[in-house]
């Protein structure tokens, strides 16, 4: 969960007028040229076999201050949000919080405290902050619905968030379109979030609620038979790493199935977390979701990718079409053991046991 440090904090930077890596991503993906096979980027001394994917540990060897990329409205924790921030700045509202893990989405951020409490801020149009309303937050807000529980991992996407607890349960909230929350059959009152403006008090109504907005964390009951050890999400889908029978694993995915990003051999949406049967005989240790693709790492150091192949982001040698089932990434990674993986909108990265960082996919931005 990160290294012990004498000082803890959260540091963010980025361009406030953009939505970072996920701003231009949509349900489809256009084919174009890119770096298809993985290419080594850093020496073992600089990469140091650090984890890449999931909710990254917040404690670091250098002073214990955590860092993460962010964008508007997540940068609204600072007053001068109209200017780009080229250097990291400490989030003062969290300076007294011992931060354990961080996750940056397209429009919001999350921090897990050492106590297991979850803090979020940024855009909240679909209830993705889990605060029970749909108002944006310019300062970190405690997710009170999870108060008293211990959050172990969290993943933010553009309009939804997922997390898992120390008891192995998984929660999801935000936009439920395409089944990305895995809450099939959920019931949301049509009047949720409505209010009446009062001239006398100046009270403002909540924004009109989306019919697909889940504003507070909800447990994924369909996964209750598994210990959920990690979570990941892209803009339109989610992934959950489940453990059963002590050391066996199962990867579950749900949401938009376009481009085969769910790994089920088709492009159908899934409204409940569904096991990826192609991976049932491997032991998975790390998972990651991009805008159009998904990846996982096994205990043997094997990397699998699937989904949209545009820009060569799957690392399988193709820049067009889709890979509907998980496929082993070899090429420059042959005879290498992968320990972690991270996915962006149109590119991918992994770290090997010898500390080398490999990247591939779109390279022009």
VENQUICOR-V685747 format. One record per residue. RES is the residue in three letters. PHI is phi in whole degrees, 0 to 359 (NA if undefined). Layout:
BEGIN
res=[RES;RES]
phi=[PHI;PHI]
END
This chain:
BEGIN
res=[UNK;UNK;UNK;UNK;UNK;UNK;UNK;UNK;UNK;UNK;UNK;UNK;UNK;UNK;UNK;UNK;UNK;UNK;UNK;UNK;UNK;UNK;UNK;UNK;UNK;UNK;UNK;UNK;UNK;UNK;UNK;UNK;UNK;UNK;UNK;UNK;UNK;UNK;UNK;UNK;UNK;UNK;UNK;UNK;UNK;UNK;UNK;UNK;UNK;UNK;UNK;UNK;UNK;UNK;UNK;UNK;UNK;UNK;UNK;UNK;UNK;UNK;UNK;UNK;UNK;UNK;UNK;UNK;UNK;UNK;UNK;UNK;UNK;UNK;UNK;UNK;UNK;UNK;UNK;UNK;UNK;UNK;UNK;UNK;UNK;UNK;UNK;UNK;UNK;UNK;UNK;UNK;UNK;UNK;UNK;UNK;UNK;UNK;UNK;UNK;UNK;UNK;UNK;UNK;UNK;UNK;UNK;UNK;UNK;UNK;UNK;UNK;UNK;UNK;UNK;UNK;UNK;UNK;UNK;UNK;UNK;UNK;UNK;UNK;UNK;UNK;UNK;UNK;UNK;UNK;UNK;UNK;UNK;UNK;UNK;UNK;UNK;UNK;UNK;UNK;UNK;UNK;UNK;UNK;UNK;UNK;UNK;UNK;UNK;UNK;UNK;UNK;UNK;UNK;UNK;UNK;UNK;UNK;UNK;UNK;UNK;UNK;UNK;UNK;UNK;UNK;UNK;UNK;UNK;UNK;UNK;UNK;UNK;UNK;UNK;UNK;UNK;UNK;UNK;UNK;UNK;UNK;UNK;UNK;UNK;UNK;UNK;UNK;UNK;UNK;UNK;UNK;UNK;UNK;UNK;UNK;UNK;UNK;UNK;UNK;UNK;UNK;UNK;UNK;UNK;UNK;UNK;UNK;UNK;UNK;UNK;UNK;UNK;UNK;UNK;UNK;UNK;UNK;UNK;UNK;UNK;UNK;UNK;UNK;UNK;UNK;UNK;UNK;UNK;UNK;UNK;UNK;UNK;UNK;UNK;UNK;UNK;UNK;UNK;UNK;UNK;UNK;UNK;UNK;UNK;UNK;UNK;UNK;UNK;UNK;UNK;UNK;UNK;UNK;UNK;UNK;UNK;UNK;UNK;UNK;UNK;UNK;UNK;UNK;UNK;UNK;UNK;UNK;UNK;UNK;UNK;UNK;UNK;UNK;UNK;UNK;UNK;UNK;UNK;UNK;UNK;UNK;UNK;UNK;UNK;UNK;UNK;UNK;UNK;UNK;UNK;UNK;UNK;UNK;UNK;UNK;UNK;UNK;UNK;UNK;UNK;UNK;UNK;UNK;UNK;UNK;UNK;UNK;UNK;UNK;UNK;UNK;UNK;UNK;UNK;UNK;UNK;UNK;UNK;UNK;UNK;UNK;UNK;UNK;UNK;UNK;UNK;UNK;UNK;UNK;UNK;UNK;UNK;UNK;UNK;UNK;UNK;UNK;UNK;UNK;UNK;UNK;UNK;UNK;UNK;UNK;UNK;UNK;UNK;UNK;UNK;UNK;UNK;UNK;UNK;UNK;UNK;UNK;UNK;UNK;UNK;UNK;UNK;UNK;UNK]
phi=[NA;104;270;292;213;278;221;226;188;240;241;228;201;148;262;290;269;243;245;56;295;263;294;258;279;224;299;257;215;269;281;199;284;189;276;276;282;301;234;295;243;230;284;297;293;271;277;57;52;279;295;244;266;76;280;290;303;269;282;232;296;268;82;77;270;272;224;201;286;208;202;299;272;296;285;291;294;250;291;271;282;277;247;292;247;274;229;297;225;288;278;301;296;247;294;261;258;282;284;255;215;226;214;248;260;292;225;212;228;223;228;260;282;301;286;96;285;247;243;221;203;120;289;216;297;245;75;291;276;71;265;89;223;233;269;300;236;268;227;303;241;289;278;293;297;254;299;91;255;249;281;255;209;218;224;252;242;283;227;208;221;227;208;228;252;291;271;89;276;238;231;215;199;110;287;260;304;64;81;297;275;73;252;302;82;295;243;243;303;294;267;302;84;277;207;240;289;246;300;291;261;78;295;258;286;294;300;304;287;289;294;248;269;249;268;229;302;235;287;270;295;292;255;296;277;234;268;278;262;202;222;206;205;256;300;231;209;224;222;225;263;255;242;214;50;72;227;268;238;214;261;247;228;206;114;293;263;305;72;74;297;276;80;259;86;214;241;279;291;235;263;232;303;239;295;275;294;295;248;289;256;239;262;270;243;210;224;204;236;252;290;230;216;221;212;210;239;258;296;276;87;273;255;243;226;196;116;291;262;308;67;75;292;278;74;256;92;241;246;223;78;223;248;278;233;304;225;293;268;244;54;298;271;299;70;250;248;274;247;206;215;220;235;258;295;227;210;221;209;213;241;258;296;273;86;274;256;247;228;199;117;296;237;271;247]
END
